[in-house]
């Protein structure tokens, strides 16, 4: 079962790219690269959770396996 972190939804729910960048001490355009690459450094995840205690990372882990019907 392939899993992946939905970075786009996580950043959106954490207040958007500008807020996440500010919280993480990054340039305001850096979150767009994270979204494009669907990768986020673990230190950024720590900042997201610190500034958004309602965010539960496991809620953003999605199953990428698509079953074929036929």
ROMAR-681549 format. One record per residue: x, y, z of N, C-alpha, C, O in turn; residue number from 1. Coordinates in Angstrom, 1 decimal. Example, Ala and Ser with C-alpha at 12.3 -4.5 7.8 and 13.67 -1.06 7.14 Angstrom:
<atoms>
n.X->13.2 | n.Y->-5.7 | n.Z->7.8 | ca.X->12.3 | ca.Y->-4.5 | ca.Z->7.8 | c.X->13.2 | c.Y->-3.3 | c.Z->7.8 | o.X->14.2 | o.Y->-3.3 | o.Z->8.5 | num->1
n.X->12.8 | n.Y->-2.2 | n.Z->7.1 | ca.X->13.7 | ca.Y->-1.1 | ca.Z->7.1 | c.X->12.9 | c.Y->0.0 | c.Z->7.9 | o.X->13.4 | o.Y->1.1 | o.Z->8.0 | num->2
</atoms>
This chain:
<atoms>
n.X->0.9 | n.Y->-1.2 | n.Z->0.0 | ca.X->0.0 | ca.Y->0.0 | ca.Z->0.0 | c.X->0.9 | c.Y->1.2 | c.Z->0.0 | o.X->1.4 | o.Y->1.6 | o.Z->1.0 | num->1
n.X->1.1 | n.Y->1.9 | n.Z->-1.1 | ca.X->1.9 | ca.Y->3.1 | ca.Z->-1.2 | c.X->1.2 | c.Y->4.3 | c.Z->-0.5 | o.X->0.1 | o.Y->4.6 | o.Z->-0.8 | num->2
n.X->2.0 | n.Y->4.9 | n.Z->0.4 | ca.X->1.4 | ca.Y->6.1 | ca.Z->1.1 | c.X->2.2 | c.Y->7.3 | c.Z->0.8 | o.X->3.4 | o.Y->7.2 | o.Z->0.4 | num->3
n.X->1.6 | n.Y->8.5 | n.Z->0.9 | ca.X->2.3 | ca.Y->9.7 | ca.Z->0.7 | c.X->1.7 | c.Y->10.8 | c.Z->1.5 | o.X->0.5 | o.Y->10.7 | o.Z->1.9 | num->4
n.X->2.5 | n.Y->11.8 | n.Z->1.8 | ca.X->2.0 | ca.Y->13.0 | ca.Z->2.6 | c.X->1.4 | c.Y->13.9 | c.Z->1.6 | o.X->2.1 | o.Y->14.3 | o.Z->0.6 | num->5
n.X->0.2 | n.Y->14.4 | n.Z->1.8 | ca.X->-0.4 | ca.Y->15.4 | ca.Z->0.9 | c.X->0.1 | c.Y->16.8 | c.Z->1.4 | o.X->-0.6 | o.Y->17.4 | o.Z->2.2 | num->6
n.X->1.2 | n.Y->17.2 | n.Z->0.8 | ca.X->1.8 | ca.Y->18.4 | ca.Z->1.2 | c.X->0.9 | c.Y->19.6 | c.Z->0.9 | o.X->0.8 | o.Y->20.6 | o.Z->1.7 | num->7
n.X->0.3 | n.Y->19.6 | n.Z->-0.2 | ca.X->-0.5 | ca.Y->20.7 | ca.Z->-0.7 | c.X->-1.7 | c.Y->21.0 | c.Z->0.3 | o.X->-1.9 | o.Y->22.1 | o.Z->0.8 | num->8
n.X->-2.4 | n.Y->19.9 | n.Z->0.7 | ca.X->-3.5 | ca.Y->20.1 | ca.Z->1.6 | c.X->-3.0 | c.Y->20.4 | c.Z->3.0 | o.X->-3.6 | o.Y->21.2 | o.Z->3.7 | num->9
n.X->-1.8 | n.Y->19.9 | n.Z->3.4 | ca.X->-1.2 | ca.Y->20.2 | ca.Z->4.7 | c.X->-0.9 | c.Y->21.7 | c.Z->4.8 | o.X->-1.3 | o.Y->22.4 | o.Z->5.8 | num->10
n.X->-0.3 | n.Y->22.3 | n.Z->3.8 | ca.X->0.1 | ca.Y->23.7 | ca.Z->3.8 | c.X->-1.1 | c.Y->24.5 | c.Z->3.8 | o.X->-1.2 | o.Y->25.6 | o.Z->4.5 | num->11
n.X->-2.1 | n.Y->24.1 | n.Z->3.0 | ca.X->-3.4 | ca.Y->24.9 | ca.Z->2.9 | c.X->-4.0 | c.Y->24.9 | c.Z->4.3 | o.X->-4.4 | o.Y->26.0 | o.Z->4.7 | num->12
n.X->-4.2 | n.Y->23.8 | n.Z->4.9 | ca.X->-4.8 | ca.Y->23.7 | ca.Z->6.2 | c.X->-4.0 | c.Y->24.4 | c.Z->7.3 | o.X->-4.6 | o.Y->24.8 | o.Z->8.4 | num->13
n.X->-2.7 | n.Y->24.6 | n.Z->7.1 | ca.X->-1.9 | ca.Y->25.2 | ca.Z->8.1 | c.X->-1.9 | c.Y->26.7 | c.Z->8.0 | o.X->-1.1 | o.Y->27.4 | o.Z->8.7 | num->14
n.X->-2.7 | n.Y->27.3 | n.Z->7.1 | ca.X->-2.8 | ca.Y->28.7 | ca.Z->6.9 | c.X->-2.3 | c.Y->29.3 | c.Z->5.6 | o.X->-2.3 | o.Y->30.5 | o.Z->5.4 | num->15
n.X->-1.8 | n.Y->28.4 | n.Z->4.7 | ca.X->-1.3 | ca.Y->28.8 | ca.Z->3.4 | c.X->0.2 | c.Y->29.0 | c.Z->3.4 | o.X->0.9 | o.Y->28.9 | o.Z->4.4 | num->16
n.X->0.7 | n.Y->29.1 | n.Z->2.2 | ca.X->2.1 | ca.Y->29.1 | ca.Z->1.9 | c.X->2.8 | c.Y->30.3 | c.Z->2.7 | o.X->3.9 | o.Y->30.0 | o.Z->3.3 | num->17
n.X->2.3 | n.Y->31.4 | n.Z->2.7 | ca.X->2.9 | ca.Y->32.6 | ca.Z->3.3 | c.X->3.1 | c.Y->32.4 | c.Z->4.8 | o.X->4.1 | o.Y->32.6 | o.Z->5.4 | num->18
n.X->2.0 | n.Y->31.9 | n.Z->5.5 | ca.X->2.0 | ca.Y->31.6 | ca.Z->6.9 | c.X->3.0 | c.Y->30.5 | c.Z->7.3 | o.X->3.8 | o.Y->30.6 | o.Z->8.2 | num->19
n.X->2.9 | n.Y->29.4 | n.Z->6.5 | ca.X->3.8 | ca.Y->28.3 | ca.Z->6.8 | c.X->5.3 | c.Y->28.7 | c.Z->6.6 | o.X->6.2 | o.Y->28.4 | o.Z->7.4 | num->20
n.X->5.6 | n.Y->29.5 | n.Z->5.6 | ca.X->6.9 | ca.Y->30.0 | ca.Z->5.4 | c.X->7.4 | c.Y->30.8 | c.Z->6.6 | o.X->8.5 | o.Y->30.7 | o.Z->7.0 | num->21
n.X->6.5 | n.Y->31.7 | n.Z->7.0 | ca.X->6.8 | ca.Y->32.6 | ca.Z->8.1 | c.X->7.1 | c.Y->31.7 | c.Z->9.4 | o.X->8.1 | o.Y->32.0 | o.Z->10.1 | num->22
n.X->6.2 | n.Y->30.8 | n.Z->9.7 | ca.X->6.3 | ca.Y->29.9 | ca.Z->10.8 | c.X->7.6 | c.Y->29.1 | c.Z->10.8 | o.X->8.3 | o.Y->28.9 | o.Z->11.8 | num->23
n.X->8.1 | n.Y->28.7 | n.Z->9.6 | ca.X->9.3 | ca.Y->27.9 | ca.Z->9.4 | c.X->10.5 | c.Y->28.7 | c.Z->9.3 | o.X->11.6 | o.Y->28.2 | o.Z->9.2 | num->24
n.X->10.4 | n.Y->30.1 | n.Z->9.1 | ca.X->11.5 | ca.Y->30.9 | ca.Z->8.9 | c.X->12.1 | c.Y->30.8 | c.Z->7.5 | o.X->13.3 | o.Y->30.9 | o.Z->7.3 | num->25
n.X->11.2 | n.Y->30.5 | n.Z->6.6 | ca.X->11.7 | ca.Y->30.3 | ca.Z->5.2 | c.X->11.2 | c.Y->31.5 | c.Z->4.3 | o.X->10.3 | o.Y->32.2 | o.Z->4.7 | num->26
n.X->11.7 | n.Y->31.6 | n.Z->3.1 | ca.X->11.3 | ca.Y->32.6 | ca.Z->2.2 | c.X->9.8 | c.Y->32.3 | c.Z->1.8 | o.X->9.5 | o.Y->31.1 | o.Z->1.7 | num->27
n.X->9.0 | n.Y->33.3 | n.Z->1.5 | ca.X->7.6 | ca.Y->33.0 | ca.Z->1.3 | c.X->7.3 | c.Y->32.2 | c.Z->0.1 | o.X->6.2 | o.Y->31.6 | o.Z->0.0 | num->28
n.X->8.3 | n.Y->32.0 | n.Z->-0.9 | ca.X->8.0 | ca.Y->31.2 | ca.Z->-2.0 | c.X->8.4 | c.Y->29.7 | c.Z->-1.9 | o.X->8.1 | o.Y->28.9 | o.Z->-2.7 | num->29
n.X->9.2 | n.Y->29.4 | n.Z->-0.8 | ca.X->9.7 | ca.Y->28.1 | ca.Z->-0.6 | c.X->8.6 | c.Y->27.0 | c.Z->-0.5 | o.X->8.7 | o.Y->25.9 | o.Z->-1.0 | num->30
n.X->7.5 | n.Y->27.3 | n.Z->0.2 | ca.X->6.4 | ca.Y->26.3 | ca.Z->0.3 | c.X->5.9 | c.Y->25.8 | c.Z->-1.0 | o.X->5.4 | o.Y->24.7 | o.Z->-1.2 | num->31
n.X->5.9 | n.Y->26.7 | n.Z->-2.1 | ca.X->5.5 | ca.Y->26.3 | ca.Z->-3.4 | c.X->6.4 | c.Y->25.2 | c.Z->-4.0 | o.X->5.9 | o.Y->24.3 | o.Z->-4.7 | num->32
n.X->7.7 | n.Y->25.3 | n.Z->-3.6 | ca.X->8.6 | ca.Y->24.2 | ca.Z->-4.1 | c.X->8.2 | c.Y->22.9 | c.Z->-3.4 | o.X->8.2 | o.Y->21.8 | o.Z->-4.0 | num->33
n.X->7.9 | n.Y->23.0 | n.Z->-2.0 | ca.X->7.6 | ca.Y->21.8 | ca.Z->-1.3 | c.X->6.3 | c.Y->21.2 | c.Z->-1.9 | o.X->6.2 | o.Y->19.9 | o.Z->-2.0 | num->34
n.X->5.4 | n.Y->22.0 | n.Z->-2.3 | ca.X->4.1 | ca.Y->21.5 | ca.Z->-2.9 | c.X->4.4 | c.Y->20.8 | c.Z->-4.2 | o.X->4.0 | o.Y->19.7 | o.Z->-4.5 | num->35
n.X->5.2 | n.Y->21.5 | n.Z->-5.0 | ca.X->5.6 | ca.Y->21.0 | ca.Z->-6.4 | c.X->6.3 | c.Y->19.6 | c.Z->-6.3 | o.X->6.0 | o.Y->18.7 | o.Z->-7.0 | num->36
n.X->7.2 | n.Y->19.5 | n.Z->-5.3 | ca.X->8.0 | ca.Y->18.3 | ca.Z->-5.2 | c.X->7.3 | c.Y->17.3 | c.Z->-4.2 | o.X->7.8 | o.Y->16.2 | o.Z->-4.1 | num->37
n.X->6.3 | n.Y->17.7 | n.Z->-3.6 | ca.X->5.6 | ca.Y->16.9 | ca.Z->-2.6 | c.X->6.5 | c.Y->16.4 | c.Z->-1.5 | o.X->6.5 | o.Y->15.2 | o.Z->-1.1 | num->38
n.X->7.4 | n.Y->17.3 | n.Z->-1.1 | ca.X->8.4 | ca.Y->17.0 | ca.Z->0.0 | c.X->8.5 | c.Y->18.1 | c.Z->0.9 | o.X->8.5 | o.Y->19.3 | o.Z->0.5 | num->39
n.X->8.6 | n.Y->17.8 | n.Z->2.2 | ca.X->8.7 | ca.Y->18.8 | ca.Z->3.2 | c.X->9.8 | c.Y->18.3 | c.Z->4.2 | o.X->9.7 | o.Y->17.2 | o.Z->4.6 | num->40
n.X->10.8 | n.Y->19.2 | n.Z->4.6 | ca.X->11.7 | ca.Y->18.8 | ca.Z->5.6 | c.X->11.1 | c.Y->18.5 | c.Z->6.9 | o.X->10.1 | o.Y->19.1 | o.Z->7.2 | num->41
n.X->11.6 | n.Y->17.6 | n.Z->7.6 | ca.X->11.0 | ca.Y->17.2 | ca.Z->8.9 | c.X->11.0 | c.Y->18.4 | c.Z->9.9 | o.X->10.1 | o.Y->18.5 | o.Z->10.7 | num->42
n.X->12.0 | n.Y->19.3 | n.Z->9.8 | ca.X->12.0 | ca.Y->20.5 | ca.Z->10.7 | c.X->10.8 | c.Y->21.4 | c.Z->10.4 | o.X->10.3 | o.Y->22.0 | o.Z->11.3 | num->43
n.X->10.4 | n.Y->21.4 | n.Z->9.1 | ca.X->9.2 | ca.Y->22.2 | ca.Z->8.8 | c.X->8.0 | c.Y->21.6 | c.Z->9.3 | o.X->7.1 | o.Y->22.3 | o.Z->9.8 | num->44
n.X->7.9 | n.Y->20.3 | n.Z->9.3 | ca.X->6.7 | ca.Y->19.6 | ca.Z->9.9 | c.X->6.6 | c.Y->19.9 | c.Z->11.4 | o.X->5.6 | o.Y->20.1 | o.Z->11.9 | num->45
n.X->7.8 | n.Y->20.0 | n.Z->12.0 | ca.X->7.8 | ca.Y->20.3 | ca.Z->13.4 | c.X->7.3 | c.Y->21.7 | c.Z->13.7 | o.X->6.5 | o.Y->21.9 | o.Z->14.6 | num->46
n.X->7.7 | n.Y->22.7 | n.Z->12.8 | ca.X->7.1 | ca.Y->24.1 | ca.Z->12.9 | c.X->5.6 | c.Y->24.1 | c.Z->12.7 | o.X->4.9 | o.Y->24.8 | o.Z->13.3 | num->47
n.X->5.2 | n.Y->23.4 | n.Z->11.7 | ca.X->3.8 | ca.Y->23.4 | ca.Z->11.3 | c.X->3.0 | c.Y->22.9 | c.Z->12.5 | o.X->2.0 | o.Y->23.5 | o.Z->12.9 | num->48
n.X->3.4 | n.Y->21.8 | n.Z->13.2 | ca.X->2.7 | ca.Y->21.3 | ca.Z->14.3 | c.X->2.8 | c.Y->22.2 | c.Z->15.5 | o.X->1.8 | o.Y->22.4 | o.Z->16.3 | num->49
n.X->3.9 | n.Y->22.8 | n.Z->15.7 | ca.X->4.1 | ca.Y->23.7 | ca.Z->16.8 | c.X->3.2 | c.Y->24.9 | c.Z->16.7 | o.X->2.6 | o.Y->25.4 | o.Z->17.7 | num->50
n.X->3.0 | n.Y->25.5 | n.Z->15.5 | ca.X->2.2 | ca.Y->26.7 | ca.Z->15.3 | c.X->0.7 | c.Y->26.3 | c.Z->15.0 | o.X->-0.1 | o.Y->27.2 | o.Z->15.0 | num->51
n.X->0.4 | n.Y->25.1 | n.Z->14.8 | ca.X->-0.9 | ca.Y->24.6 | ca.Z->14.5 | c.X->-1.2 | c.Y->23.3 | c.Z->15.3 | o.X->-1.2 | o.Y->22.3 | o.Z->14.7 | num->52
n.X->-1.4 | n.Y->23.5 | n.Z->16.6 | ca.X->-1.6 | ca.Y->22.2 | ca.Z->17.4 | c.X->-2.7 | c.Y->21.4 | c.Z->17.0 | o.X->-2.8 | o.Y->20.2 | o.Z->17.4 | num->53
n.X->-3.7 | n.Y->21.9 | n.Z->16.2 | ca.X->-4.8 | ca.Y->21.1 | ca.Z->15.8 | c.X->-4.5 | c.Y->20.2 | c.Z->14.6 | o.X->-5.2 | o.Y->19.3 | o.Z->14.3 | num->54
n.X->-3.3 | n.Y->20.5 | n.Z->14.0 | ca.X->-2.9 | ca.Y->19.7 | ca.Z->12.8 | c.X->-2.4 | c.Y->18.3 | c.Z->13.3 | o.X->-1.5 | o.Y->18.3 | o.Z->14.2 | num->55
n.X->-2.9 | n.Y->17.3 | n.Z->12.7 | ca.X->-2.4 | ca.Y->15.9 | ca.Z->13.0 | c.X->-1.9 | c.Y->15.4 | c.Z->11.7 | o.X->-2.6 | o.Y->15.1 | o.Z->10.8 | num->56
n.X->-0.6 | n.Y->15.2 | n.Z->11.7 | ca.X->0.1 | ca.Y->14.8 | ca.Z->10.5 | c.X->-0.5 | c.Y->13.5 | c.Z->9.9 | o.X->-0.6 | o.Y->13.4 | o.Z->8.7 | num->57
n.X->-0.9 | n.Y->12.6 | n.Z->10.7 | ca.X->-1.4 | ca.Y->11.3 | ca.Z->10.2 | c.X->-2.7 | c.Y->11.6 | c.Z->9.3 | o.X->-3.0 | o.Y->10.7 | o.Z->8.5 | num->58
n.X->-3.4 | n.Y->12.7 | n.Z->9.5 | ca.X->-4.5 | ca.Y->13.0 | ca.Z->8.7 | c.X->-4.2 | c.Y->13.3 | c.Z->7.3 | o.X->-5.0 | o.Y->13.4 | o.Z->6.4 | num->59
n.X->-2.9 | n.Y->13.6 | n.Z->7.0 | ca.X->-2.4 | ca.Y->14.0 | ca.Z->5.7 | c.X->-1.7 | c.Y->12.9 | c.Z->5.0 | o.X->-1.2 | o.Y->13.1 | o.Z->3.9 | num->60
n.X->-1.6 | n.Y->11.7 | n.Z->5.6 | ca.X->-1.0 | ca.Y->10.6 | ca.Z->4.9 | c.X->-2.1 | c.Y->9.9 | c.Z->4.2 | o.X->-3.1 | o.Y->9.4 | o.Z->4.7 | num->61
n.X->-1.9 | n.Y->9.7 | n.Z->2.9 | ca.X->-2.9 | ca.Y->9.2 | ca.Z->2.0 | c.X->-2.4 | c.Y->7.9 | c.Z->1.3 | o.X->-1.2 | o.Y->7.8 | o.Z->1.0 | num->62
n.X->-3.3 | n.Y->7.0 | n.Z->1.0 | ca.X->-3.0 | ca.Y->5.8 | ca.Z->0.2 | c.X->-3.1 | c.Y->6.2 | c.Z->-1.2 | o.X->-4.1 | o.Y->6.8 | o.Z->-1.7 | num->63
n.X->-2.0 | n.Y->6.0 | n.Z->-1.9 | ca.X->-1.9 | ca.Y->6.4 | ca.Z->-3.4 | c.X->-2.3 | c.Y->5.2 | c.Z->-4.3 | o.X->-2.4 | o.Y->5.4 | o.Z->-5.5 | num->64
n.X->-2.6 | n.Y->4.0 | n.Z->-3.7 | ca.X->-2.9 | ca.Y->2.9 | ca.Z->-4.5 | c.X->-4.3 | c.Y->3.0 | c.Z->-5.0 | o.X->-5.3 | o.Y->3.2 | o.Z->-4.2 | num->65
n.X->-4.5 | n.Y->3.0 | n.Z->-6.3 | ca.X->-5.8 | ca.Y->3.1 | ca.Z->-7.0 | c.X->-6.1 | c.Y->1.7 | c.Z->-7.5 | o.X->-5.4 | o.Y->1.1 | o.Z->-8.3 | num->66
n.X->-7.3 | n.Y->1.2 | n.Z->-7.1 | ca.X->-7.7 | ca.Y->-0.1 | ca.Z->-7.5 | c.X->-8.4 | c.Y->0.0 | c.Z->-8.9 | o.X->-9.1 | o.Y->1.0 | o.Z->-9.1 | num->67
n.X->-8.1 | n.Y->-0.9 | n.Z->-9.8 | ca.X->-8.7 | ca.Y->-0.9 | ca.Z->-11.1 | c.X->-10.0 | c.Y->-1.7 | c.Z->-11.0 | o.X->-10.0 | o.Y->-2.9 | o.Z->-10.5 | num->68
n.X->-11.0 | n.Y->-1.2 | n.Z->-11.6 | ca.X->-12.3 | ca.Y->-1.9 | ca.Z->-11.6 | c.X->-12.5 | c.Y->-2.4 | c.Z->-13.0 | o.X->-12.2 | o.Y->-1.7 | o.Z->-14.0 | num->69
n.X->-13.0 | n.Y->-3.6 | n.Z->-13.2 | ca.X->-13.2 | ca.Y->-4.0 | ca.Z->-14.5 | c.X->-13.9 | c.Y->-5.2 | c.Z->-14.7 | o.X->-14.1 | o.Y->-5.7 | o.Z->-15.8 | num->70
</atoms>
